[in-house]
Amino acid sequence: MLEGIKRTAHFRIVVHKGKVYLDKFRPAYQTREEFTFWGIAQLARLYPGKLPDLELMFQSGDRLVIKKEDYKGSKGTKIPPLFHYCGHHTAFDIPFPDWSFWGWPEVNIKPWESTLSAIKEKAEMMPWKDREPYAYWKGNPTTSRGRGELLKCNDSKEIDWKARVYNQDWGRERAERFKHSNLEDQCTHRYNIYIEGIAWSVSQKYVLACDAMTLRVKPDYYDIYSRGLIPLDHYWPIRPHNKCRDIKYAVEWGNEHPAQAEAIGENGRRYVAESVKMKYVYDYMFHLLSEYAKLLKFKTKVPRGAVEMCSEAMACPFGGSIRKFMDDSMVMSPSDVPPCSLPPPYKPDELKALQERKEKVTRRVEMEEARYWRDFNRRTSS
């Protein structure tokens, strides 16, 4: 079954007798694969000898591969397990932590722990009330239709949508040594926008970390932590088809209710700082791989040509920021505490209640906004 999806995977990971091996099929975009299996190597260093024998296939692109529609009505058909960076309700791909937790050198994003610390330090230097009273976004607008449409929410002669949206020129940034794109320097507005690209975006954790109130354009995809986010607790919901109007309303609401808006921003920051700390990222990986291994019905063996992943040997061929990010994110010693306990799964009624809570809050925001726009239209037409 695993061999059947080899053509869609970028590499195979094998854990055998406590050692981790890489079987590489084809190159992935930038250094995604290097930092993904670097992270798995660090997991093995954190919990030496605790990972069970297993074999998995990994896809490091953006788009999901194992579509549910391809398996409808096929009784007895085995669904191939493919690990990925995100999930979707129409796909069976298995979400795994993305490479940027250990660094993304091509855009100068440092490992998650040091980035989170730098963002927190810089954000504390500018109190929320002293920040620009607008919604901020900076990124590549060509990766999705939604991002392209977001550019229309910039200030215009007709109406100020309360958004300040910028096109990120990565070519220029690289030439100028990323002096205009440090994440910790972008916590200067009261509101930050999160919007997906081709699929999910690694930027979500950085947006939340800024402690500005996150204006989260309703995503289609989810990653390892995002399903725990609650509207009006951790973020403000924005509709994909109504972005500019929703953003304007959210910003004006926040400026009129600064204490509540600041609290939403702080709750979002606390969520990623506490629930998405690297200890829990590794524990998620550990439990995911352990439960996955229980489902395997064959004995693992090391494929011919596979290479053992030793942290020191992996880092040696690299220089510059790649080597630095690997050094900075290297697990220096085994954990002196075991992985956290795996909580029981949600019961169907609990999961339904959580989803209904999110939907109820979102509907309330939409109803209040509808009243706002009725009043706005009356004022501007009189």
KAPEVEN-V108434 format. One record per pair of residues at least 24 apart in sequence whose C-alpha atoms are under 10 Angstrom apart, sorted by sequence separation. I is the first residue (numbers start at 0). GAP is how many residues later the second one is. If there is no record, write none. Layout:
I	GAP
I	GAP
This chain:
12	24
19	24
35	24
56	24
57	24
58	24
59	24
60	24
61	24
62	24
63	24
65	24
66	24
67	24
140	24
182	24
185	24
186	24
187	24
188	24
189	24
190	24
191	24
192	24
193	24
194	24
195	24
213	24
214	24
215	24
216	24
11	25
18	25
32	25
55	25
56	25
57	25
58	25
59	25
65	25
66	25
67	25
140	25
141	25
163	25
183	25
184	25
186	25
193	25
195	25
216	25
217	25
235	25
10	26
17	26
18	26
32	26
55	26
56	26
57	26
58	26
59	26
63	26
64	26
65	26
66	26
134	26
135	26
136	26
137	26
138	26
139	26
140	26
182	26
183	26
207	26
216	26
234	26
12	27
32	27
55	27
56	27
57	27
63	27
64	27
65	27
133	27
134	27
135	27
136	27
137	27
138	27
139	27
140	27
163	27
182	27
207	27
215	27
232	27
31	28
32	28
63	28
64	28
65	28
133	28
134	28
135	28
136	28
137	28
138	28
139	28
162	28
163	28
164	28
214	28
231	28
232	28
234	28
235	28
14	29
17	29
18	29
30	29
31	29
63	29
132	29
133	29
134	29
135	29
136	29
137	29
138	29
139	29
161	29
162	29
163	29
216	29
231	29
233	29
234	29
235	29
17	30
18	30
62	30
63	30
132	30
133	30
134	30
135	30
136	30
137	30
138	30
139	30
162	30
216	30
232	30
233	30
234	30
17	31
19	31
27	31
28	31
133	31
136	31
137	31
138	31
214	31
215	31
231	31
232	31
233	31
234	31
16	32
17	32
18	32
27	32
28	32
131	32
214	32
231	32
232	32
233	32
234	32
15	33
16	33
17	33
18	33
19	33
26	33
27	33
28	33
230	33
231	33
232	33
233	33
234	33
16	34
17	34
18	34
19	34
20	34
22	34
23	34
58	34
232	34
233	34
234	34
15	35
16	35
17	35
19	35
57	35
58	35
214	35
231	35
232	35
233	35
14	36
15	36
16	36
57	36
213	36
214	36
231	36
233	36
14	37
15	37
16	37
212	37
229	37
233	37
14	38
15	38
57	38
59	38
212	38
228	38
229	38
232	38
233	38
13	39
14	39
15	39
59	39
228	39
13	40
14	40
12	41
13	41
14	41
193	41
212	41
12	42
13	42
138	42
192	42
228	42
11	43
12	43
13	43
137	43
149	43
191	43
192	43
194	43
227	43
228	43
11	44
12	44
190	44
193	44
10	45
11	45
12	45
149	45
190	45
192	45
194	45
225	45
10	46
11	46
224	46
225	46
8	47
9	47
10	47
11	47
146	47
212	47
213	47
224	47
227	47
8	48
9	48
10	48
137	48
146	48
212	48
7	49
8	49
9	49
10	49
35	49
136	49
145	49
146	49
147	49
211	49
212	49
7	50
8	50
9	50
135	50
145	50
146	50
211	50
212	50
213	50
214	50
224	50
225	50
5	51
7	51
8	51
9	51
135	51
143	51
144	51
145	51
146	51
210	51
211	51
212	51
213	51
224	51
277	51
4	52
5	52
6	52
7	52
8	52
135	52
136	52
143	52
144	52
145	52
210	52
211	52
212	52
213	52
223	52
286	52
1	53
4	53
5	53
7	53
134	53
135	53
142	53
143	53
144	53
210	53
211	53
212	53
285	53
286	53
1	54
2	54
4	54
133	54
134	54
135	54
136	54
137	54
140	54
142	54
143	54
192	54
210	54
211	54
212	54
213	54
285	54
286	54
287	54
1	55
131	55
132	55
133	55
134	55
135	55
136	55
137	55
141	55
142	55
143	55
209	55
210	55
211	55
212	55
213	55
282	55
283	55
286	55
8	56
130	56
131	56
132	56
133	56
134	56
135	56
136	56
137	56
138	56
140	56
141	56
142	56
190	56
207	56
208	56
209	56
210	56
211	56
212	56
224	56
278	56
282	56
283	56
285	56
7	57
39	57
130	57
131	57
132	57
133	57
134	57
135	57
136	57
139	57
207	57
208	57
210	57
211	57
223	57
281	57
282	57
7	58
38	58
129	58
130	58
131	58
132	58
133	58
134	58
135	58
136	58
138	58
206	58
207	58
208	58
209	58
210	58
281	58
282	58
283	58
38	59
127	59
129	59
130	59
131	59
190	59
207	59
208	59
209	59
210	59
224	59
279	59
282	59
4	60
35	60
38	60
41	60
127	60
128	60
129	60
130	60
190	60
207	60
208	60
223	60
278	60
279	60
4	61
35	61
37	61
38	61
121	61
122	61
125	61
126	61
127	61
128	61
189	61
206	61
207	61
208	61
223	61
278	61
35	62
36	62
38	62
121	62
122	62
124	62
125	62
127	62
206	62
207	62
208	62
34	63
35	63
38	63
106	63
118	63
120	63
121	63
122	63
123	63
124	63
125	63
126	63
127	63
190	63
204	63
205	63
207	63
208	63
34	64
35	64
37	64
38	64
105	64
106	64
117	64
118	64
119	64
121	64
122	64
138	64
189	64
204	64
207	64
208	64
32	65
33	65
34	65
35	65
107	65
117	65
118	65
121	65
122	65
189	65
206	65
207	65
31	66
32	66
34	66
35	66
106	66
107	66
117	66
118	66
121	66
204	66
205	66
31	67
34	67
35	67
106	67
114	67
115	67
116	67
117	67
118	67
119	67
204	67
30	68
31	68
33	68
34	68
105	68
114	68
115	68
118	68
189	68
203	68
204	68
30	69
34	69
107	69
108	69
114	69
11	70
31	70
34	70
106	70
107	70
136	70
190	70
11	71
31	71
106	71
107	71
135	71
145	71
189	71
190	71
204	71
30	72
31	72
108	72
109	72
189	72
8	73
30	73
31	73
107	73
108	73
109	73
191	73
7	74
8	74
29	74
30	74
106	74
107	74
108	74
190	74
4	75
8	75
29	75
30	75
106	75
107	75
189	75
3	76
4	76
5	76
29	76
135	76
0	77
1	77
2	77
4	77
134	77
0	78
1	78
134	78
135	78
136	78
0	79
1	79
134	79
135	79
0	80
1	80
134	80
130	81
162	81
160	82
161	82
127	83
160	83
161	83
127	84
159	84
160	84
162	84
127	85
160	85
161	85
162	85
122	86
123	86
160	86
161	86
118	87
122	87
123	87
160	87
161	87
118	88
121	88
122	88
159	88
160	88
161	88
162	88
115	89
119	89
120	89
122	89
158	89
161	89
115	90
118	90
119	90
149	90
152	90
153	90
160	90
161	90
114	91
118	91
119	91
148	91
151	91
152	91
160	91
116	92
118	92
148	92
151	92
152	92
111	93
115	93
146	93
149	93
150	93
111	94
114	94
115	94
145	94
148	94
149	94
152	94
145	95
148	95
152	95
145	97
100	101
99	102
97	103
98	103
99	103
97	104
100	104
96	105
87	111
86	112
87	112
134	112
85	113
86	113
133	113
134	113
84	114
85	114
133	114
84	115
85	115
134	115
249	115
84	116
85	116
133	116
134	116
248	116
252	116
84	117
133	117
248	117
132	118
133	118
132	119
245	119
248	119
249	119
252	119
133	120
245	120
248	120
132	121
133	121
236	121
247	121
248	121
132	122
238	123
245	123
248	123
229	124
236	124
237	124
244	124
245	124
248	124
97	125
229	125
235	125
236	125
96	126
97	126
128	126
227	126
230	126
231	126
235	126
236	126
94	127
95	127
96	127
226	127
229	127
230	127
237	127
238	127
245	127
94	128
95	128
96	128
226	128
229	128
230	128
232	128
236	128
237	128
244	128
93	129
94	129
128	129
228	129
229	129
230	129
231	129
235	129
236	129
89	130
93	130
94	130
127	130
128	130
230	130
231	130
87	131
88	131
89	131
127	131
229	131
230	131
87	132
88	132
229	132
86	133
87	133
88	133
127	133
128	133
231	133
86	134
87	134
127	134
230	134
61	135
62	135
63	135
85	135
86	135
87	135
126	135
61	136
62	136
85	136
86	136
60	137
61	137
62	137
84	137
85	137
86	137
127	137
60	138
61	138
84	138
85	138
127	138
61	139
83	139
84	139
85	140
119	149
115	153
119	153
115	156
116	156
63	157
115	157
112	160
115	161
112	163
111	164
112	164
111	165
112	165
111	166
110	167
100	175
100	176
101	176
100	177
100	180
96	184
95	185
96	185
96	187
95	188
96	188
95	189
94	190
95	192
94	193
95	193
93	194
80	211
109	211
113	211
108	212
109	212
107	213
110	213
107	214
109	214
110	214
113	214
104	215
105	215
109	215
110	215
112	215
113	215
104	216
105	216
108	216
109	216
110	216
112	216
103	217
104	217
107	217
110	217
111	217
102	218
103	218
104	218
109	218
110	218
102	219
104	219
109	219
110	219
101	220
104	220
102	221
103	221
102	222
101	223
102	223
101	224
101	225
102	225
101	226
102	226
101	227
100	228
101	228
45	233
55	233
51	234
54	234
46	235
50	235
53	235
42	236
45	236
46	236
49	236
50	236
52	236
53	236
55	236
45	237
51	237
52	237
54	237
55	237
42	238
43	238
50	238
51	238
53	238
54	238
42	239
46	239
50	239
51	239
53	239
41	240
42	240
45	240
49	240
51	240
52	240
53	240
55	240
51	241
52	241
53	241
54	241
38	242
39	242
42	242
43	242
50	242
51	242
53	242
38	243
42	243
52	243
54	243
53	244
54	244
39	245
53	245
54	245
38	246
39	246
52	246
53	246
54	246
52	247
53	247
54	247
52	248
43	265
44	265
43	266
44	266
40	267
41	267
43	267
40	268
41	268
39	269
40	269
41	269
40	270
37	271
39	271
36	272
37	272
38	272
37	273
40	273
14	274
36	274
37	276
36	277
37	277
14	278
22	279
21	280
22	280
33	280
20	281
21	281
22	281
23	281
33	281
19	282
20	282
22	282
23	282
15	283
16	283
18	283
21	283
22	283
23	283
15	284
16	284
20	284
21	284
22	284
41	284
45	284
14	285
15	285
20	285
21	285
22	285
44	285
45	285
47	285
13	286
14	286
15	286
19	286
20	286
21	286
44	286
45	286
46	286
47	286
13	287
14	287
19	287
20	287
21	287
34	287
38	287
41	287
42	287
43	287
44	287
45	287
46	287
47	287
13	288
19	288
20	288
33	288
37	288
41	288
42	288
44	288
45	288
46	288
49	288
12	289
13	289
18	289
19	289
20	289
40	289
41	289
44	289
45	289
46	289
49	289
12	290
18	290
19	290
34	290
38	290
40	290
41	290
43	290
44	290
45	290
46	290
11	291
18	291
30	291
34	291
37	291
38	291
41	291
42	291
45	291
46	291
13	292
15	292
33	292
37	292
38	292
41	292
42	292
45	292
46	292
12	293
13	293
14	293
45	293
11	294
12	294
13	294
14	294
12	295
13	295
12	296
